[in-house]
Amino acid sequence: MGLDFAHFLLNVDEEFNVDLFAHDFSKISTLEDFITLLEEETAKSPHTQVEADHLFQEKFLVIQNFFAEELAIDPSHLTPETQVAPLLHSLSRRRIWKKLREEISPNIPPLRWTLLFSTIPKDCNSLNGITRCIVRKISLDSESKVWTRETITEAVLRIASEQTGIPREKISLTENVGKVFG
């Protein structure tokens, strides 16, 4: 898949609040296949604030336990406001951060380099911030309803049309993705 498709993925990722970049797109040959993937992904995301809050609490405990084990700290000493940078020795920072991204979630941004030191991204400077990076926004359509196959299809066609300049009605769901974004 080319650069146009990658740009399309960025727009879809923003619209649907799902992380698509971890998927293997070699099995996606048509827009219909892509819509099926989106249908599966949006079904995994929280659809209400209660679901989001529950997922946030669940993921926070995972993060808390990860740092407790890695740093041999009592988990009760790690609160949502706990700052991450002071916990990590500069020599082990990259290793622990890489492990965190691999074991917990690729949604956690990579470390940034400042001179010779790798710095924690501002949005992940606390355990609460790291948890927010993992728990994406509530997955609802523009009318605050749960995504359906119909609304997903409409959004995908709109985004594809805006990006390619091809009118919606001329985009076929069964056409090869490479042709649409080629």
CORZIVEN-V133645 format. One record per residue. N is the residue number from 1. RES is the residue in three letters. PSI is psi as a letter, one per 40 degrees, with the letter a starting at -180 (none if undefined). OMEGA is omega in whole degrees, -180 to 180 (NA if undefined). Layout:
{{N | RES | PSI | OMEGA} {N | RES | PSI | OMEGA}}
This chain:
{{1 | MET | i | -174} {2 | GLY | a | -179} {3 | LEU | d | 178} {4 | ASP | d | 179} {5 | PHE | d | 177} {6 | ALA | d | 177} {7 | HIS | d | 176} {8 | PHE | d | 179} {9 | LEU | d | 178} {10 | LEU | d | 180} {11 | ASN | d | 179} {12 | VAL | d | 179} {13 | ASP | d | 179} {14 | GLU | d | -178} {15 | GLU | d | -172} {16 | PHE | e | -178} {17 | ASN | f | 176} {18 | VAL | i | 180} {19 | ASP | h | -177} {20 | LEU | e | -172} {21 | PHE | e | 178} {22 | ALA | e | -175} {23 | HIS | i | 174} {24 | ASP | h | -176} {25 | PHE | e | 179} {26 | SER | d | 180} {27 | LYS | e | 179} {28 | ILE | h | -180} {29 | SER | d | -179} {30 | THR | i | 175} {31 | LEU | d | 177} {32 | GLU | d | 176} {33 | ASP | d | -180} {34 | PHE | d | 179} {35 | ILE | d | 177} {36 | THR | d | 177} {37 | LEU | d | 179} {38 | LEU | d | 178} {39 | GLU | d | 178} {40 | GLU | d | -178} {41 | GLU | d | -180} {42 | THR | d | 178} {43 | ALA | d | -180} {44 | LYS | d | -175} {45 | SER | i | 177} {46 | PRO | i | -178} {47 | HIS | e | 177} {48 | THR | i | 178} {49 | GLN | d | 179} {50 | VAL | d | 177} {51 | GLU | d | -180} {52 | ALA | d | 179} {53 | ASP | d | 179} {54 | HIS | d | 179} {55 | LEU | d | 179} {56 | PHE | d | -180} {57 | GLN | d | 180} {58 | GLU | d | -179} {59 | LYS | d | 177} {60 | PHE | d | 180} {61 | LEU | d | 177} {62 | VAL | d | 179} {63 | ILE | d | 180} {64 | GLN | d | -180} {65 | ASN | d | 178} {66 | PHE | d | -179} {67 | PHE | d | 178} {68 | ALA | d | 180} {69 | GLU | d | -178} {70 | GLU | d | -173} {71 | LEU | e | -179} {72 | ALA | f | 180} {73 | ILE | i | 174} {74 | ASP | h | -178} {75 | PRO | d | -179} {76 | SER | e | 178} {77 | HIS | e | -178} {78 | LEU | h | -179} {79 | THR | i | 177} {80 | PRO | d | -178} {81 | GLU | e | -179} {82 | THR | h | 178} {83 | GLN | h | -174} {84 | VAL | d | -174} {85 | ALA | d | -180} {86 | PRO | d | -180} {87 | LEU | d | -172} {88 | LEU | h | 175} {89 | HIS | i | -174} {90 | SER | d | -180} {91 | LEU | d | -178} {92 | SER | e | -174} {93 | ARG | d | -178} {94 | ARG | d | -179} {95 | ARG | d | -179} {96 | ILE | d | -179} {97 | TRP | d | 178} {98 | LYS | d | 179} {99 | LYS | d | 178} {100 | LEU | d | 180} {101 | ARG | d | -179} {102 | GLU | d | -174} {103 | GLU | d | -174} {104 | ILE | d | -177} {105 | SER | h | 174} {106 | PRO | e | 177} {107 | ASN | e | 178} {108 | ILE | h | -177} {109 | PRO | i | 178} {110 | PRO | i | 176} {111 | LEU | i | 175} {112 | ARG | i | 178} {113 | TRP | h | 171} {114 | THR | h | -172} {115 | LEU | b | -179} {116 | LEU | e | -176} {117 | PHE | h | 176} {118 | SER | h | -175} {119 | THR | i | 180} {120 | ILE | h | 177} {121 | PRO | i | -176} {122 | LYS | d | -178} {123 | ASP | e | 179} {124 | CYS | f | -175} {125 | ASN | e | 176} {126 | SER | i | 177} {127 | LEU | d | 176} {128 | ASN | d | 180} {129 | GLY | d | 178} {130 | ILE | d | 179} {131 | THR | d | 178} {132 | ARG | d | 177} {133 | CYS | d | -178} {134 | ILE | d | -178} {135 | VAL | h | -178} {136 | ARG | i | 179} {137 | LYS | i | 177} {138 | ILE | h | -176} {139 | SER | g | 177} {140 | LEU | i | 178} {141 | ASP | a | -175} {142 | SER | e | 178} {143 | GLU | e | -180} {144 | SER | f | 175} {145 | LYS | i | 178} {146 | VAL | h | 179} {147 | TRP | h | 173} {148 | THR | i | 178} {149 | ARG | d | -180} {150 | GLU | d | -179} {151 | THR | d | 176} {152 | ILE | d | -180} {153 | THR | d | 179} {154 | GLU | d | -179} {155 | ALA | d | 179} {156 | VAL | d | 179} {157 | LEU | d | 178} {158 | ARG | d | -179} {159 | ILE | d | 179} {160 | ALA | d | 180} {161 | SER | d | 180} {162 | GLU | d | -177} {163 | GLN | d | -175} {164 | THR | d | -176} {165 | GLY | e | 178} {166 | ILE | h | 178} {167 | PRO | i | -179} {168 | ARG | d | -175} {169 | GLU | e | 179} {170 | LYS | e | 180} {171 | ILE | h | -180} {172 | SER | h | 179} {173 | LEU | e | -179} {174 | THR | e | 179} {175 | GLU | i | 180} {176 | ASN | h | -179} {177 | VAL | d | 179} {178 | GLY | d | 178} {179 | LYS | d | -180} {180 | VAL | d | -175} {181 | PHE | e | -177} {182 | GLY | none | NA}}
